[in-house]
């Protein structure tokens, strides 16, 4: 690592910067997906509680007491869940099966070409 850092400092800095950007984006995406899932799950559980008046067949419970994500209230939790889900869906690319097959064939061609270049073919 030190050899690479000293030998190619500009490339090293570019790779570090790109790695940090990718890590931030992935962390933001995964955080939004996880939070949205937890909120939707808690809201669904709360809706089921409203049907029978209890959670897991026990005593009636206040949703805010049993789930910290609901501390700001149900409307706020619903809004946050939708906002997080919308952000996560905006990070994804819609792709048909045909698009996927084309992307794989392009990847295979690029991989084959770079291998041939390395081998001098």
Backbone as CSV, one residue per row, in Angstrom:
resi,resn,N_x,N_y,N_z,CA_x,CA_y,CA_z,C_x,C_y,C_z
1,UNK,0.832,-1.185,0.000,0.000,0.000,0.000,0.874,1.245,0.000
2,UNK,1.861,1.281,0.877,2.750,2.445,0.963,3.510,2.639,-0.342
3,UNK,3.911,1.537,-0.971,4.634,1.625,-2.238,3.750,2.267,-3.302
4,UNK,2.502,1.834,-3.374,1.559,2.402,-4.337,1.297,3.877,-4.026
5,UNK,1.152,4.188,-2.756,0.871,5.559,-2.329,2.023,6.487,-2.703
6,UNK,3.245,6.034,-2.523,4.411,6.862,-2.845,4.705,6.873,-4.336
7,UNK,4.473,5.764,-5.002,4.783,5.650,-6.425,3.803,6.366,-7.327
8,UNK,2.536,6.384,-6.966,1.485,7.006,-7.787,0.560,7.826,-6.887
9,UNK,1.030,8.932,-6.345,0.208,9.674,-5.386,-1.095,10.227,-5.978
10,UNK,-1.062,10.657,-7.235,-2.284,11.199,-7.851,-3.336,10.104,-8.034
11,UNK,-2.895,8.966,-8.548,-3.823,7.848,-8.742,-4.333,7.352,-7.395
12,UNK,-3.457,7.299,-6.413,-3.850,6.881,-5.075,-4.948,7.787,-4.530
13,UNK,-4.777,9.100,-4.654,-5.774,10.053,-4.164,-7.101,9.906,-4.909
14,UNK,-7.018,9.677,-6.230,-8.250,9.483,-7.015,-8.987,8.225,-6.560
15,UNK,-8.241,7.148,-6.325,-8.873,5.907,-5.877,-9.470,6.052,-4.486
16,UNK,-8.762,6.745,-3.596,-9.289,6.966,-2.248,-10.570,7.804,-2.320
17,UNK,-10.537,8.871,-3.120,-11.724,9.723,-3.279,-12.906,8.961,-3.853
18,UNK,-12.646,8.151,-4.887,-13.719,7.358,-5.500,-14.267,6.336,-4.511
19,UNK,-13.382,5.716,-3.741,-13.818,4.732,-2.739,-14.703,5.376,-1.679
20,UNK,-14.328,6.564,-1.239,-15.148,7.268,-0.244,-16.511,7.641,-0.813
21,UNK,-16.535,8.112,-2.065,-17.813,8.460,-2.702,-18.724,7.243,-2.815
22,UNK,-18.156,6.118,-3.236,-18.942,4.886,-3.375,-19.445,4.422,-2.016
23,UNK,-18.587,4.501,-1.003,-18.979,4.083,0.344,-20.099,4.955,0.881
24,UNK,-20.005,6.272,0.679,-21.074,7.183,1.135,-22.392,6.871,0.438
25,UNK,-22.335,6.697,-0.887,-23.558,6.426,-1.647,-24.183,5.099,-1.226
26,UNK,-23.370,4.069,-1.077,-23.886,2.760,-0.680,-24.451,2.804,0.733
27,UNK,-23.765,3.497,1.615,-24.242,3.627,2.989,-25.584,4.358,3.038
28,UNK,-25.701,5.419,2.278,-26.954,6.175,2.229,-28.089,5.312,1.676
29,UNK,-27.806,4.571,0.606,-28.808,3.700,-0.001,-29.258,2.615,0.983
30,UNK,-28.291,1.912,1.577,-28.638,0.831,2.500,-29.348,1.353,3.744
31,UNK,-28.940,2.517,4.228,-29.614,3.118,5.381,-31.056,3.455,5.067
32,UNK,-31.292,4.009,3.884,-32.659,4.355,3.488,-33.526,3.117,3.318
33,UNK,-32.969,2.095,2.685,-33.730,0.848,2.487,-34.074,0.224,3.840
34,UNK,-33.098,0.141,4.729,-33.331,-0.463,6.041,-34.336,0.316,6.870
35,UNK,-34.209,1.645,6.860,-35.134,2.478,7.633,-36.545,2.379,7.076
36,UNK,-36.668,2.439,5.750,-37.998,2.321,5.139,-38.627,0.981,5.494
37,UNK,-37.841,-0.086,5.410,-38.372,-1.415,5.729,-38.831,-1.490,7.185
38,UNK,-38.005,-0.975,8.093,-38.369,-0.991,9.511,-39.629,-0.169,9.770
39,UNK,-39.715,1.006,9.161,-40.887,1.857,9.366,-42.145,1.214,8.807
40,UNK,-42.064,0.681,7.589,-43.243,0.027,7.015,-43.652,-1.178,7.854
41,UNK,-42.661,-1.912,8.351,-42.962,-3.065,9.200,-43.649,-2.630,10.495
42,UNK,-43.126,-1.564,11.115,-43.729,-1.070,12.365,-45.137,-0.544,12.110
43,UNK,-45.329,0.158,11.008,-46.662,0.682,10.690,-47.644,-0.448,10.409
44,UNK,-47.159,-1.482,9.716,-48.009,-2.641,9.443,-48.383,-3.346,10.743
45,UNK,-47.407,-3.490,11.616,-47.677,-4.128,12.919,-48.667,-3.294,13.734
46,UNK,-48.517,-1.980,13.666,-49.432,-1.091,14.374,-50.849,-1.208,13.804
47,UNK,-50.955,-1.336,12.484,-52.272,-1.492,11.864,-52.915,-2.806,12.297
48,UNK,-52.099,-3.860,12.387,-52.633,-5.146,12.868,-53.038,-5.057,14.335
49,UNK,-52.298,-4.277,15.116,-52.650,-4.086,16.529,-54.019,-3.423,16.637
50,UNK,-54.265,-2.473,15.744,-55.547,-1.775,15.763,-56.712,-2.707,15.518
51,UNK,-56.476,-3.799,14.799,-57.540,-4.752,14.507,-57.949,-5.553,15.737
52,UNK,-56.944,-6.009,16.519,-57.301,-6.820,17.681,-56.969,-6.155,19.021
53,UNK,-56.379,-4.961,18.982,-56.138,-4.208,20.212,-54.907,-4.606,20.986
54,UNK,-54.094,-5.533,20.451,-52.889,-5.932,21.177,-51.792,-6.304,20.197
55,UNK,-50.577,-6.371,20.708,-49.444,-6.833,19.916,-49.102,-8.228,20.386
56,UNK,-48.990,-9.142,19.445,-48.657,-10.539,19.746,-49.617,-11.165,20.752
57,UNK,-50.872,-10.745,20.721,-51.884,-11.337,21.577,-51.806,-10.917,23.031
58,UNK,-50.931,-9.957,23.352,-50.772,-9.526,24.741,-51.630,-8.307,25.031
59,UNK,-51.170,-7.514,25.983,-51.885,-6.303,26.376,-51.826,-5.256,25.272
60,UNK,-52.812,-4.373,25.183,-52.741,-3.276,24.222,-51.494,-2.443,24.502
61,UNK,-50.855,-1.962,23.432,-49.599,-1.224,23.598,-49.634,0.074,22.815
62,UNK,-48.860,1.021,23.279,-48.678,2.283,22.590,-47.511,2.087,21.628
63,UNK,-47.733,2.293,20.338,-46.709,2.030,19.317,-45.446,2.831,19.559
64,UNK,-45.594,4.037,20.035,-44.438,4.893,20.250,-43.552,4.321,21.348
65,UNK,-44.122,3.629,22.299,-43.338,3.037,23.378,-42.567,1.799,22.927
66,UNK,-43.077,1.065,21.950,-42.409,-0.166,21.569,-41.554,-0.059,20.324
67,UNK,-41.557,1.074,19.617,-40.680,1.227,18.455,-40.150,2.649,18.381
68,UNK,-38.840,2.847,18.506,-38.269,4.195,18.546,-38.465,5.001,17.265
69,UNK,-38.624,4.341,16.116,-38.823,5.068,14.865,-40.196,5.745,14.795
70,UNK,-41.093,5.385,15.717,-42.424,5.985,15.729,-42.531,7.111,16.763
71,UNK,-41.401,7.529,17.322,-41.402,8.530,18.393,-41.956,9.874,17.955
72,UNK,-41.827,10.222,16.683,-42.335,11.507,16.192,-43.786,11.433,15.731
73,UNK,-44.408,10.298,15.914,-45.806,10.139,15.553,-45.995,9.330,14.283
74,UNK,-47.182,8.822,14.113,-47.512,7.943,12.984,-47.429,8.686,11.644
75,UNK,-48.025,9.889,11.505,-47.931,10.567,10.207,-46.486,10.854,9.801
76,UNK,-45.662,11.237,10.761,-44.256,11.504,10.465,-43.536,10.219,10.060
77,UNK,-43.823,9.125,10.742,-43.206,7.838,10.416,-43.614,7.392,9.020
78,UNK,-44.872,7.559,8.682,-45.354,7.190,7.351,-44.647,8.026,6.277
79,UNK,-44.521,9.327,6.541,-43.847,10.222,5.603,-42.377,9.827,5.443
80,UNK,-41.703,9.533,6.556,-40.297,9.121,6.497,-40.127,7.812,5.736
81,UNK,-41.024,6.876,5.948,-40.944,5.596,5.246,-41.074,5.798,3.740
82,UNK,-42.029,6.614,3.340,-42.233,6.872,1.909,-41.038,7.624,1.334
83,UNK,-40.523,8.603,2.073,-39.372,9.389,1.608,-38.144,8.487,1.429
84,UNK,-37.881,7.626,2.397,-36.734,6.715,2.293,-36.901,5.714,1.154
85,UNK,-38.094,5.195,0.995,-38.348,4.241,-0.088,-38.209,4.928,-1.447
86,UNK,-38.689,6.160,-1.543,-38.569,6.908,-2.800,-37.101,7.181,-3.122
87,UNK,-36.315,7.570,-2.128,-34.884,7.801,-2.344,-34.212,6.522,-2.836
88,UNK,-34.488,5.406,-2.175,-33.868,4.138,-2.554,-34.277,3.720,-3.964
89,UNK,-35.539,3.909,-4.310,-35.977,3.523,-5.657,-35.342,4.420,-6.714
90,UNK,-35.043,5.667,-6.360,-34.375,6.572,-7.292,-32.922,6.198,-7.529
91,UNK,-32.352,5.403,-6.638,-30.956,4.963,-6.786,-30.840,3.746,-7.695
92,UNK,-31.949,3.118,-7.996,-31.947,1.884,-8.777,-32.293,2.170,-10.229
93,UNK,-31.758,1.349,-11.092,-32.030,1.469,-12.514,-33.051,0.395,-12.887
94,UNK,-34.133,0.823,-13.540,-35.110,-0.152,-14.025,-34.504,-0.862,-15.224
95,UNK,-34.574,-2.181,-15.220,-33.927,-2.944,-16.269,-34.804,-4.129,-16.645
96,UNK,-35.002,-4.309,-17.939,-35.736,-5.474,-18.419,-34.773,-6.647,-18.518
97,UNK,-35.315,-7.823,-18.746,-34.470,-9.003,-18.911,-33.564,-8.835,-20.135
98,UNK,-34.089,-8.202,-21.167,-33.295,-7.956,-22.381,-32.144,-6.990,-22.086
99,UNK,-32.429,-5.922,-21.327,-31.377,-4.984,-20.941,-30.275,-5.699,-20.167
100,UNK,-30.683,-6.564,-19.250,-29.709,-7.294,-18.441,-28.843,-8.193,-19.320
101,UNK,-29.476,-8.910,-20.246,-28.724,-9.797,-21.140,-27.730,-8.997,-21.981
102,UNK,-28.155,-7.836,-22.473,-27.251,-6.993,-23.256,-26.099,-6.476,-22.408
103,UNK,-26.377,-6.101,-21.162,-25.299,-5.612,-20.304,-24.297,-6.721,-20.009
104,UNK,-24.782,-7.937,-19.820,-23.881,-9.059,-19.558,-23.047,-9.369,-20.793
105,UNK,-23.650,-9.326,-21.987,-22.882,-9.622,-23.202,-21.832,-8.537,-23.432
106,UNK,-22.153,-7.281,-23.122,-21.190,-6.196,-23.250,-20.057,-6.386,-22.253
107,UNK,-20.389,-6.801,-21.023,-19.380,-7.054,-19.998,-18.471,-8.195,-20.431
108,UNK,-19.062,-9.265,-20.968,-18.276,-10.415,-21.404,-17.335,-10.034,-22.540
109,UNK,-17.814,-9.196,-23.473,-16.991,-8.745,-24.591,-15.829,-7.899,-24.075
110,UNK,-16.104,-6.982,-23.160,-15.059,-6.132,-22.590,-14.047,-6.980,-21.836
111,UNK,-14.536,-7.944,-21.067,-13.661,-8.816,-20.287,-12.779,-9.637,-21.229
112,UNK,-13.374,-10.174,-22.295,-12.631,-10.978,-23.252,-11.568,-10.121,-23.943
113,UNK,-11.953,-8.873,-24.320,-11.031,-7.960,-25.006,-9.851,-7.601,-24.104
114,UNK,-10.119,-7.296,-22.837,-9.032,-6.927,-21.927,-8.126,-8.117,-21.652
115,UNK,-8.667,-9.321,-21.607,-7.849,-10.521,-21.421,-6.959,-10.738,-22.624
116,UNK,-7.533,-10.561,-23.836,-6.756,-10.716,-25.057,-5.652,-9.661,-25.130
117,UNK,-5.944,-8.438,-24.680,-4.925,-7.379,-24.668,-3.777,-7.748,-23.742
118,UNK,-4.122,-8.298,-22.577,-3.078,-8.692,-21.625,-2.206,-9.819,-22.182
119,UNK,-2.845,-10.712,-22.921,-2.103,-11.858,-23.472,-1.417,-11.507,-24.781
120,UNK,-1.739,-10.327,-25.343,-1.121,-9.912,-26.598,-1.705,-10.619,-27.812
121,UNK,-2.948,-11.016,-27.728,-3.599,-11.739,-28.846,-4.235,-10.747,-29.795
